[in-house]
C-alpha cells in the first residue's frame, strides 16, 4: 500500500478491525472517517471493499463514502399531485444531525461485513476445490498402488510357476 499509493493517506491504525466486528468497534473507524472529512483532512473518501454476491462470487468495488453523492430522482417514477405535509419531532435539523451519522456508520458496517463475508466465501470455495483435488489425487494414488501391487503379485506367481516348471 505504501509503495503503490505514495500520495494517498493510508492508515494502518485499524488493521485488527476484523477481529471484532461489533457495531461499536466498526463505528470507531467510520466516525474517524467522518471527523476527518468534516475537519477538512480529506475532501473525498472512497471505500474499496469486496461486495458479497454469493460464496463463489465476490466483486471488488469502490464507493464514494463522503461527501454523500446526491441521489437523482427519476421524474417519471414520482407521483405528481399534492405533497404530503409531515410533522417532524424533533425538528428536521435535529433529526438529520442524529440520522445522518447513524446511516453512514451503518453503511460503513455493511462494507466491512460484506468484505468479511466475501473473505469467508472465497476461503470456503478454495477449501472445497482443495478437497476435490485431494480426493482426485487419492483416487489416482490408489489406482497406481493397486497396479503396482498387481504387477508384484503377477511377477511372484510367474517366478513360482517358472521355478516349479524347472523342477518338474
C-alpha positions in Angstrom: 0.0 0.0 0.0 2.8 2.4 0.9 4.6 1.7 -2.3 1.6 1.9 -4.6 -0.3 4.8 -3.0 2.6 7.2 -2.1 0.5 10.3 -2.5 -2.6 9.0 -0.6 -3.1 8.7 3.1 -3.0 5.1 4.2 -3.8 4.4 7.8 -2.6 1.2 9.4 -4.3 2.0 12.7 -7.3 -0.2 12.3 -5.7 -3.4 10.9 -7.4 -5.5 13.6 -10.9 -4.3 12.7 -12.0 -7.8 11.6 -11.1 -9.4 14.9 -14.2 -7.6 16.5 -17.0 -6.9 14.1 -19.4 -5.3 16.6 -21.2 -2.1 15.5 -19.4 -0.2 18.3 -16.0 -1.2 17.0 -16.7 -0.5 13.4 -18.4 2.8 14.3 -15.0 4.0 15.6 -13.5 3.7 12.1 -16.5 5.3 10.4 -16.5 8.1 13.0 -12.8 8.7 12.3 -13.6 9.0 8.6 -16.5 11.3 9.1 -14.5 13.5 11.5 -11.5 13.6 9.1 -13.9 14.7 6.3 -15.6 17.3 8.4 -12.4 18.9 9.7 -11.0 19.1 6.1 -8.3 16.4 6.4 -9.9 14.7 3.4 -12.0 16.3 0.7 -13.3 12.9 -0.6 -13.4 9.5 0.9 -13.8 6.3 -1.2 -14.2 2.9 0.4 -12.9 -0.1 -1.5 -14.4 -3.4 -0.4 -15.4 -6.8 -1.6 -19.1 -6.9 -2.3 -20.5 -10.3 -1.5 -22.8 -11.8 -4.1 -22.5 -15.5 -3.1 -19.9 -17.9 -1.9 -18.4 -18.2 -5.4 -18.7 -14.5 -6.4 -17.2 -11.5 -4.7 -16.9 -8.3 -6.6 -14.2 -5.7 -5.7 -15.9 -2.3 -5.7 -15.1 1.3 -4.8 -17.8 3.5 -3.4 -17.8 7.2 -2.6 -18.5 7.4 1.1 -18.1 11.1 1.7 -19.4 13.5 0.5 -22.6 11.7 0.1 -23.5 11.6 -3.6 -26.7 13.3 -4.5 -29.5 10.9 -5.4 -31.0 11.7 -8.8 -34.8 11.2 -8.8 -36.4 9.9 -12.0 -39.3 12.3 -12.6 -41.2 9.6 -14.5 -41.3 7.5 -11.3 -42.5 10.1 -8.9 -46.2 10.8 -8.3 -47.4 14.2 -9.2 -50.0 15.9 -7.2 -50.2 17.1 -3.7 -47.2 16.9 -1.4 -47.5 15.3 1.9 -47.1 17.6 4.9 -45.1 15.8 7.5 -44.6 16.9 11.1 -41.1 16.1 12.4 -40.3 15.8 16.1 -37.7 16.7 17.0 -37.2 19.2 14.2 -35.8 18.3 10.8 -32.3 19.7 11.7 -32.0 17.7 14.9 -33.4 14.6 13.3 -30.9 14.8 10.4 -28.0 15.5 12.8 -28.8 12.2 14.5 -29.8 10.2 11.5 -27.0 11.0 9.0 -24.1 9.8 11.2 -26.0 6.6 12.1 -26.8 5.9 8.4 -23.2 6.5 7.5 -22.0 4.2 10.3 -24.5 1.5 9.2 -23.4 1.9 5.6 -19.7 1.5 6.6 -20.6 -1.5 8.7 -22.3 -3.1 5.6 -19.0 -2.5 3.7 -17.0 -4.3 6.4 -19.4 -7.1 6.8 -19.6 -7.6 3.0 -15.8 -7.8 2.9 -15.8 -10.3 5.8 -18.5 -12.5 4.1 -16.6 -12.3 0.8 -13.4 -13.5 2.5 -15.2 -16.4 4.1 -16.9 -17.3 0.8 -13.5 -17.2 -1.0 -12.0 -19.4 1.7 -14.9 -21.8 1.5 -14.6 -22.1 -2.2 -10.8 -22.6 -2.0 -11.2 -25.3 0.6 -13.9 -27.0 -1.5 -11.6 -27.1 -4.5 -8.7 -28.3 -2.4 -10.8 -31.1 -1.0 -11.9 -32.1 -4.5 -8.3 -32.1 -5.7 -7.1 -34.1 -2.7 -9.9 -36.7 -3.3 -8.9 -37.0 -7.0 -5.2 -37.3 -6.0 -6.1 -40.1 -3.5 -8.1 -41.9 -6.2 -5.2 -41.8 -8.6 -2.7 -42.9 -6.0 -4.9 -45.9 -5.1 -5.1 -46.9 -8.7 -1.3 -46.6 -9.1 -0.8 -48.5 -5.8 -3.1 -51.3 -6.9 -1.4 -51.6 -10.3 2.0 -51.9 -8.7 0.7 -54.4 -6.2 -0.9 -56.5 -9.0 2.3 -56.4 -11.0 4.3 -57.6 -8.0 1.8 -60.4 -7.4 1.9 -61.4 -11.1 5.7 -61.4 -11.1 5.8 -63.5 -7.9 3.4 -66.0 -9.4 5.4 -66.2 -12.6 8.5 -66.9 -10.6 6.8 -69.6 -8.6 5.3 -71.3 -11.7 8.7 -70.9 -13.6 10.5 -72.5 -10.6 8.0 -75.3 -10.4 8.4 -76.0 -14.1 12.1 -76.1 -13.8 12.0 -78.6 -11.0 9.4 -80.8 -12.6 
